Amino acid sequence: MIDNIHKHFWHYIVYFLIFGTGLLAVLFATGKSDLQATLIVMTGFAYFLWAMVHHYVNHELHPRVVVEYILVVVLGSVLILFLFGV
């Protein structure tokens, strides 16, 4: 696991930036549920795009990986939208 983190360190930094920026943007948009919903979906889309880049660079991009990430993003986005009451 540690070797994997060292090998893909910059990929993980980008993931943290995506989620950190998305979280801050959603928190700053408090009271604007339409904007929050848009930001949540955009964060999920950015996560999906970066995951595709990550797997493409590592020659691990297969249709099942794409479907898995689509399902994770949709499920995660719906769950967060529900929790935020958007």
N, CA, C and O atoms as CSV, one atom per row, in Angstrom:
chain,resi,resn,atom,element,x,y,z
A,1,MET,N,N,0.822,-1.199,0.000
A,1,MET,CA,C,0.000,0.000,0.000
A,1,MET,C,C,0.864,1.261,0.000
A,1,MET,O,O,0.611,2.193,-0.762
A,2,ILE,N,N,1.885,1.284,0.859
A,2,ILE,CA,C,2.767,2.448,0.937
A,2,ILE,C,C,3.488,2.648,-0.392
A,2,ILE,O,O,3.655,3.779,-0.848
A,3,ASP,N,N,3.917,1.545,-1.014
A,3,ASP,CA,C,4.583,1.655,-2.319
A,3,ASP,C,C,3.654,2.258,-3.351
A,3,ASP,O,O,4.082,3.050,-4.191
A,4,ASN,N,N,2.387,1.888,-3.294
A,4,ASN,CA,C,1.391,2.426,-4.221
A,4,ASN,C,C,1.219,3.932,-4.022
A,4,ASN,O,O,1.080,4.677,-4.991
A,5,ILE,N,N,1.228,4.372,-2.779
A,5,ILE,CA,C,1.093,5.806,-2.488
A,5,ILE,C,C,2.304,6.565,-3.021
A,5,ILE,O,O,2.157,7.634,-3.615
A,6,HIS,N,N,3.485,6.023,-2.814
A,6,HIS,CA,C,4.694,6.676,-3.324
A,6,HIS,C,C,4.707,6.706,-4.847
A,6,HIS,O,O,5.107,7.701,-5.452
A,7,LYS,N,N,4.276,5.635,-5.450
A,7,LYS,CA,C,4.294,5.527,-6.921
A,7,LYS,C,C,3.323,6.519,-7.564
A,7,LYS,O,O,3.625,7.098,-8.608
A,8,HIS,N,N,2.167,6.713,-6.944
A,8,HIS,CA,C,1.115,7.554,-7.524
A,8,HIS,C,C,0.860,8.808,-6.689
A,8,HIS,O,O,-0.262,9.312,-6.650
A,9,PHE,N,N,1.886,9.304,-6.032
A,9,PHE,CA,C,1.739,10.420,-5.094
A,9,PHE,C,C,1.016,11.609,-5.712
A,9,PHE,O,O,0.082,12.139,-5.110
A,10,TRP,N,N,1.429,12.039,-6.901
A,10,TRP,CA,C,0.828,13.226,-7.522
A,10,TRP,C,C,-0.610,12.985,-7.949
A,10,TRP,O,O,-1.415,13.916,-7.962
A,11,HIS,N,N,-0.943,11.749,-8.298
A,11,HIS,CA,C,-2.337,11.442,-8.627
A,11,HIS,C,C,-3.222,11.632,-7.384
A,11,HIS,O,O,-4.322,12.176,-7.471
A,12,TYR,N,N,-2.721,11.176,-6.234
A,12,TYR,CA,C,-3.486,11.331,-4.998
A,12,TYR,C,C,-3.592,12.800,-4.583
A,12,TYR,O,O,-4.612,13.218,-4.036
A,13,ILE,N,N,-2.551,13.573,-4.837
A,13,ILE,CA,C,-2.610,15.008,-4.550
A,13,ILE,C,C,-3.735,15.656,-5.355
A,13,ILE,O,O,-4.481,16.483,-4.831
A,14,VAL,N,N,-3.853,15.277,-6.631
A,14,VAL,CA,C,-4.922,15.830,-7.474
A,14,VAL,C,C,-6.285,15.409,-6.931
A,14,VAL,O,O,-7.213,16.218,-6.914
A,15,TYR,N,N,-6.425,14.154,-6.485
A,15,TYR,CA,C,-7.692,13.715,-5.885
A,15,TYR,C,C,-8.041,14.580,-4.671
A,15,TYR,O,O,-9.180,15.027,-4.532
A,16,PHE,N,N,-7.062,14.813,-3.797
A,16,PHE,CA,C,-7.315,15.648,-2.618
A,16,PHE,C,C,-7.685,17.076,-3.015
A,16,PHE,O,O,-8.550,17.686,-2.387
A,17,LEU,N,N,-7.048,17.606,-4.035
A,17,LEU,CA,C,-7.391,18.951,-4.510
A,17,LEU,C,C,-8.809,18.998,-5.064
A,17,LEU,O,O,-9.545,19.949,-4.805
A,18,ILE,N,N,-9.193,17.987,-5.818
A,18,ILE,CA,C,-10.548,17.930,-6.376
A,18,ILE,C,C,-11.579,17.917,-5.249
A,18,ILE,O,O,-12.519,18.712,-5.250
A,19,PHE,N,N,-11.396,17.012,-4.289
A,19,PHE,CA,C,-12.375,16.899,-3.212
A,19,PHE,C,C,-12.315,18.080,-2.250
A,19,PHE,O,O,-13.350,18.531,-1.759
A,20,GLY,N,N,-11.125,18.578,-1.980
A,20,GLY,CA,C,-10.998,19.739,-1.093
A,20,GLY,C,C,-11.643,20.975,-1.686
A,20,GLY,O,O,-12.367,21.698,-1.002
A,21,THR,N,N,-11.377,21.214,-2.962
A,21,THR,CA,C,-11.976,22.361,-3.647
A,21,THR,C,C,-13.497,22.207,-3.718
A,21,THR,O,O,-14.239,23.163,-3.492
A,22,GLY,N,N,-13.947,21.001,-4.031
A,22,GLY,CA,C,-15.388,20.749,-4.098
A,22,GLY,C,C,-16.067,20.965,-2.761
A,22,GLY,O,O,-17.142,21.561,-2.696
A,23,LEU,N,N,-15.443,20.483,-1.690
A,23,LEU,CA,C,-16.018,20.655,-0.356
A,23,LEU,C,C,-16.083,22.126,0.037
A,23,LEU,O,O,-17.109,22.599,0.527
A,24,LEU,N,N,-14.996,22.840,-0.176
A,24,LEU,CA,C,-14.990,24.271,0.158
A,24,LEU,C,C,-16.022,25.047,-0.661
A,24,LEU,O,O,-16.711,25.923,-0.139
A,25,ALA,N,N,-16.118,24.718,-1.935
A,25,ALA,CA,C,-17.080,25.410,-2.795
A,25,ALA,C,C,-18.510,25.156,-2.315
A,25,ALA,O,O,-19.325,26.078,-2.277
A,26,VAL,N,N,-18.814,23.916,-1.951
A,26,VAL,CA,C,-20.160,23.585,-1.474
A,26,VAL,C,C,-20.439,24.296,-0.148
A,26,VAL,O,O,-21.544,24.793,0.069
A,27,LEU,N,N,-19.449,24.344,0.730
A,27,LEU,CA,C,-19.647,25.018,2.020
A,27,LEU,C,C,-19.826,26.524,1.848
A,27,LEU,O,O,-20.618,27.134,2.566
A,28,PHE,N,N,-19.106,27.127,0.911
A,28,PHE,CA,C,-19.261,28.565,0.670
A,28,PHE,C,C,-20.586,28.893,-0.019
A,28,PHE,O,O,-21.039,30.037,0.014
A,29,ALA,N,N,-21.202,27.892,-0.641
A,29,ALA,CA,C,-22.474,28.111,-1.329
A,29,ALA,C,C,-23.661,27.779,-0.423
A,29,ALA,O,O,-24.750,27.481,-0.914
A,30,THR,N,N,-23.460,27.828,0.868
A,30,THR,CA,C,-24.527,27.519,1.821
A,30,THR,C,C,-25.735,28.416,1.570
A,30,THR,O,O,-25.615,29.633,1.422
A,31,GLY,N,N,-26.897,27.779,1.527
A,31,GLY,CA,C,-28.132,28.529,1.298
A,31,GLY,C,C,-28.530,28.604,-0.165
A,31,GLY,O,O,-29.633,29.051,-0.478
A,32,LYS,N,N,-27.670,28.184,-1.054
A,32,LYS,CA,C,-27.961,28.192,-2.497
A,32,LYS,C,C,-27.956,26.748,-2.985
A,32,LYS,O,O,-26.969,26.259,-3.536
A,33,SER,N,N,-29.079,26.086,-2.768
A,33,SER,CA,C,-29.130,24.647,-3.028
A,33,SER,C,C,-28.906,24.281,-4.488
A,33,SER,O,O,-28.318,23.236,-4.767
A,34,ASP,N,N,-29.353,25.102,-5.424
A,34,ASP,CA,C,-29.107,24.808,-6.841
A,34,ASP,C,C,-27.611,24.850,-7.146
A,34,ASP,O,O,-27.097,23.991,-7.862
A,35,LEU,N,N,-26.928,25.829,-6.614
A,35,LEU,CA,C,-25.485,25.948,-6.818
A,35,LEU,C,C,-24.753,24.794,-6.138
A,35,LEU,O,O,-23.804,24.244,-6.697
A,36,GLN,N,N,-25.188,24.428,-4.941
A,36,GLN,CA,C,-24.562,23.310,-4.248
A,36,GLN,C,C,-24.712,22.019,-5.035
A,36,GLN,O,O,-23.762,21.245,-5.151
A,37,ALA,N,N,-25.891,21.789,-5.571
A,37,ALA,CA,C,-26.124,20.584,-6.364
A,37,ALA,C,C,-25.207,20.570,-7.590
A,37,ALA,O,O,-24.627,19.538,-7.927
A,38,THR,N,N,-25.085,21.708,-8.243
A,38,THR,CA,C,-24.211,21.808,-9.415
A,38,THR,C,C,-22.765,21.536,-9.025
A,38,THR,O,O,-22.058,20.820,-9.734
A,39,LEU,N,N,-22.320,22.096,-7.916
A,39,LEU,CA,C,-20.947,21.904,-7.465
A,39,LEU,C,C,-20.667,20.449,-7.090
A,39,LEU,O,O,-19.578,19.940,-7.356
A,40,ILE,N,N,-21.623,19.791,-6.485
A,40,ILE,CA,C,-21.470,18.382,-6.124
A,40,ILE,C,C,-21.336,17.529,-7.376
A,40,ILE,O,O,-20.475,16.652,-7.444
A,41,VAL,N,N,-22.181,17.783,-8.361
A,41,VAL,CA,C,-22.113,17.027,-9.614
A,41,VAL,C,C,-20.802,17.317,-10.349
A,41,VAL,O,O,-20.190,16.412,-10.915
A,42,MET,N,N,-20.374,18.579,-10.337
A,42,MET,CA,C,-19.116,18.938,-10.997
A,42,MET,C,C,-17.909,18.281,-10.308
A,42,MET,O,O,-16.965,17.857,-10.975
A,43,THR,N,N,-17.948,18.201,-8.994
A,43,THR,CA,C,-16.876,17.535,-8.262
A,43,THR,C,C,-16.837,16.050,-8.612
A,43,THR,O,O,-15.763,15.483,-8.815
A,44,GLY,N,N,-17.995,15.432,-8.680
A,44,GLY,CA,C,-18.061,14.025,-9.078
A,44,GLY,C,C,-17.547,13.816,-10.486
A,44,GLY,O,O,-16.855,12.835,-10.757
A,45,PHE,N,N,-17.878,14.728,-11.384
A,45,PHE,CA,C,-17.421,14.630,-12.772
A,45,PHE,C,C,-15.903,14.812,-12.854
A,45,PHE,O,O,-15.234,14.097,-13.601
A,46,ALA,N,N,-15.364,15.755,-12.099
A,46,ALA,CA,C,-13.914,15.964,-12.079
A,46,ALA,C,C,-13.204,14.732,-11.524
A,46,ALA,O,O,-12.159,14.334,-12.038
A,47,TYR,N,N,-13.764,14.129,-10.480
A,47,TYR,CA,C,-13.218,12.889,-9.917
A,47,TYR,C,C,-13.214,11.789,-10.974
A,47,TYR,O,O,-12.222,11.079,-11.136
A,48,PHE,N,N,-14.316,11.654,-11.684
A,48,PHE,CA,C,-14.418,10.640,-12.733
A,48,PHE,C,C,-13.374,10.873,-13.826
A,48,PHE,O,O,-12.694,9.937,-14.245
A,49,LEU,N,N,-13.248,12.110,-14.285
A,49,LEU,CA,C,-12.279,12.415,-15.340
A,49,LEU,C,C,-10.849,12.126,-14.888
A,49,LEU,O,O,-10.067,11.543,-15.638
A,50,TRP,N,N,-10.506,12.529,-13.670
A,50,TRP,CA,C,-9.152,12.281,-13.199
A,50,TRP,C,C,-8.903,10.780,-13.018
A,50,TRP,O,O,-7.798,10.305,-13.281
A,51,ALA,N,N,-9.902,10.040,-12.578
A,51,ALA,CA,C,-9.758,8.588,-12.446
A,51,ALA,C,C,-9.495,7.950,-13.809
A,51,ALA,O,O,-8.697,7.019,-13.919
A,52,MET,N,N,-10.167,8.450,-14.844
A,52,MET,CA,C,-9.937,7.910,-16.192
A,52,MET,C,C,-8.511,8.217,-16.657
A,52,MET,O,O,-7.857,7.372,-17.268
A,53,VAL,N,N,-8.039,9.423,-16.367
A,53,VAL,CA,C,-6.653,9.779,-16.718
A,53,VAL,C,C,-5.688,8.875,-15.960
A,53,VAL,O,O,-4.750,8.337,-16.548
A,54,HIS,N,N,-5.909,8.708,-14.672
A,54,HIS,CA,C,-5.041,7.877,-13.838
A,54,HIS,C,C,-4.953,6.454,-14.383
A,54,HIS,O,O,-3.858,5.909,-14.521
A,55,HIS,N,N,-6.084,5.857,-14.689
A,55,HIS,CA,C,-6.086,4.485,-15.180
A,55,HIS,C,C,-5.536,4.390,-16.599
A,55,HIS,O,O,-4.911,3.388,-16.949
A,56,TYR,N,N,-5.753,5.399,-17.411
A,56,TYR,CA,C,-5.198,5.402,-18.764
A,56,TYR,C,C,-3.675,5.463,-18.728
A,56,TYR,O,O,-3.003,4.732,-19.457
A,57,VAL,N,N,-3.138,6.323,-17.891
A,57,VAL,CA,C,-1.680,6.468,-17.776
A,57,VAL,C,C,-1.049,5.169,-17.295
A,57,VAL,O,O,0.052,4.818,-17.720
A,58,ASN,N,N,-1.731,4.463,-16.425
A,58,ASN,CA,C,-1.201,3.215,-15.874
A,58,ASN,C,C,-1.616,1.986,-16.682
A,58,ASN,O,O,-1.409,0.858,-16.236
A,59,HIS,N,N,-2.193,2.190,-17.853
A,59,HIS,CA,C,-2.609,1.097,-18.753
A,59,HIS,C,C,-3.569,0.127,-18.076
A,59,HIS,O,O,-3.510,-1.083,-18.296
A,60,GLU,N,N,-4.448,0.674,-17.254
A,60,GLU,CA,C,-5.436,-0.135,-16.539
A,60,GLU,C,C,-6.867,0.264,-16.885
A,60,GLU,O,O,-7.804,-0.110,-16.180
A,61,LEU,N,N,-7.036,1.016,-17.960
A,61,LEU,CA,C,-8.371,1.508,-18.305
A,61,LEU,C,C,-9.109,0.453,-19.122
A,61,LEU,O,O,-8.768,0.185,-20.274
A,62,HIS,N,N,-10.124,-0.137,-18.503
A,62,HIS,CA,C,-10.949,-1.166,-19.136
A,62,HIS,C,C,-12.409,-0.754,-18.981
A,62,HIS,O,O,-12.737,0.037,-18.096
A,63,PRO,N,N,-13.282,-1.277,-19.825
A,63,PRO,CA,C,-14.708,-0.902,-19.712
A,63,PRO,C,C,-15.293,-1.137,-18.320
A,63,PRO,O,O,-16.105,-0.339,-17.852
A,64,ARG,N,N,-14.892,-2.212,-17.660
A,64,ARG,CA,C,-15.442,-2.478,-16.321
A,64,ARG,C,C,-15.001,-1.417,-15.319
A,64,ARG,O,O,-15.734,-1.112,-14.378
A,65,VAL,N,N,-13.801,-0.847,-15.514
A,65,VAL,CA,C,-13.320,0.226,-14.635
A,65,VAL,C,C,-14.154,1.482,-14.854
A,65,VAL,O,O,-14.516,2.165,-13.895
A,66,VAL,N,N,-14.460,1.790,-16.113
A,66,VAL,CA,C,-15.274,2.959,-16.435
A,66,VAL,C,C,-16.660,2.824,-15.804
A,66,VAL,O,O,-17.162,3.764,-15.188
A,67,VAL,N,N,-17.273,1.654,-15.960
A,67,VAL,CA,C,-18.607,1.418,-15.387
A,67,VAL,C,C,-18.558,1.520,-13.867
A,67,VAL,O,O,-19.457,2.093,-13.252
A,68,GLU,N,N,-17.510,0.967,-13.262
A,68,GLU,CA,C,-17.381,1.026,-11.808
A,68,GLU,C,C,-17.310,2.473,-11.324
A,68,GLU,O,O,-17.977,2.833,-10.354
A,69,TYR,N,N,-16.516,3.293,-11.982
A,69,TYR,CA,C,-16.402,4.697,-11.573
A,69,TYR,C,C,-17.694,5.469,-11.822
A,69,TYR,O,O,-18.061,6.330,-11.022
A,70,ILE,N,N,-18.380,5.177,-12.911
A,70,ILE,CA,C,-19.672,5.825,-13.160
A,70,ILE,C,C,-20.636,5.507,-12.016
A,70,ILE,O,O,-21.312,6.398,-11.501
A,71,LEU,N,N,-20.694,4.243,-11.626
A,71,LEU,CA,C,-21.596,3.842,-10.545
A,71,LEU,C,C,-21.200,4.486,-9.216
A,71,LEU,O,O,-22.067,4.925,-8.460
A,72,VAL,N,N,-19.901,4.547,-8.927
A,72,VAL,CA,C,-19.440,5.153,-7.678
A,72,VAL,C,C,-19.779,6.647,-7.656
A,72,VAL,O,O,-20.236,7.166,-6.638
A,73,VAL,N,N,-19.554,7.332,-8.776
A,73,VAL,CA,C,-19.831,8.770,-8.839
A,73,VAL,C,C,-21.327,9.044,-8.706
A,73,VAL,O,O,-21.728,9.956,-7.983
A,74,VAL,N,N,-22.144,8.269,-9.390
A,74,VAL,CA,C,-23.592,8.479,-9.307
A,74,VAL,C,C,-24.084,8.190,-7.886
A,74,VAL,O,O,-24.836,8.981,-7.317
A,75,LEU,N,N,-23.666,7.071,-7.320
A,75,LEU,CA,C,-24.088,6.721,-5.967
A,75,LEU,C,C,-23.597,7.758,-4.958
A,75,LEU,O,O,-24.361,8.209,-4.105
A,76,GLY,N,N,-22.334,8.129,-5.057
A,76,GLY,CA,C,-21.781,9.124,-4.132
A,76,GLY,C,C,-22.465,10.471,-4.259
A,76,GLY,O,O,-22.767,11.113,-3.253
A,77,SER,N,N,-22.713,10.906,-5.490
A,77,SER,CA,C,-23.367,12.205,-5.705
A,77,SER,C,C,-24.786,12.200,-5.156
A,77,SER,O,O,-25.203,13.156,-4.504
A,78,VAL,N,N,-25.525,11.135,-5.414
A,78,VAL,CA,C,-26.900,11.049,-4.914
A,78,VAL,C,C,-26.904,11.031,-3.388
A,78,VAL,O,O,-27.738,11.680,-2.758
A,79,LEU,N,N,-25.975,10.289,-2.801
A,79,LEU,CA,C,-25.897,10.231,-1.338
A,79,LEU,C,C,-25.576,11.599,-0.750
A,79,LEU,O,O,-26.203,12.011,0.226
A,80,ILE,N,N,-24.622,12.301,-1.319
A,80,ILE,CA,C,-24.251,13.621,-0.806
A,80,ILE,C,C,-25.372,14.623,-1.036
A,80,ILE,O,O,-25.644,15.452,-0.168
A,81,LEU,N,N,-26.027,14.561,-2.192
A,81,LEU,CA,C,-27.169,15.453,-2.435
A,81,LEU,C,C,-28.266,15.204,-1.399
A,81,LEU,O,O,-28.876,16.145,-0.891
A,82,PHE,N,N,-28.507,13.944,-1.096
A,82,PHE,CA,C,-29.519,13.610,-0.091
A,82,PHE,C,C,-29.115,14.133,1.279
A,82,PHE,O,O,-29.939,14.704,1.993
A,83,LEU,N,N,-27.851,13.943,1.653
A,83,LEU,CA,C,-27.380,14.383,2.976
A,83,LEU,C,C,-27.412,15.899,3.114
A,83,LEU,O,O,-27.719,16.418,4.187
A,84,PHE,N,N,-27.097,16.614,2.032
A,84,PHE,CA,C,-27.141,18.071,2.071
A,84,PHE,C,C,-28.563,18.604,1.918
A,84,PHE,O,O,-28.803,19.796,2.105
A,85,GLY,N,N,-29.496,17.734,1.583
A,85,GLY,CA,C,-30.887,18.144,1.433
A,85,GLY,C,C,-31.120,19.006,0.207
A,85,GLY,O,O,-31.997,19.870,0.185
A,86,VAL,N,N,-30.319,18.753,-0.804
A,86,VAL,CA,C,-30.430,19.556,-2.047
A,86,VAL,C,C,-31.468,18.925,-2.940
A,86,VAL,O,O,-31.728,19.427,-4.034
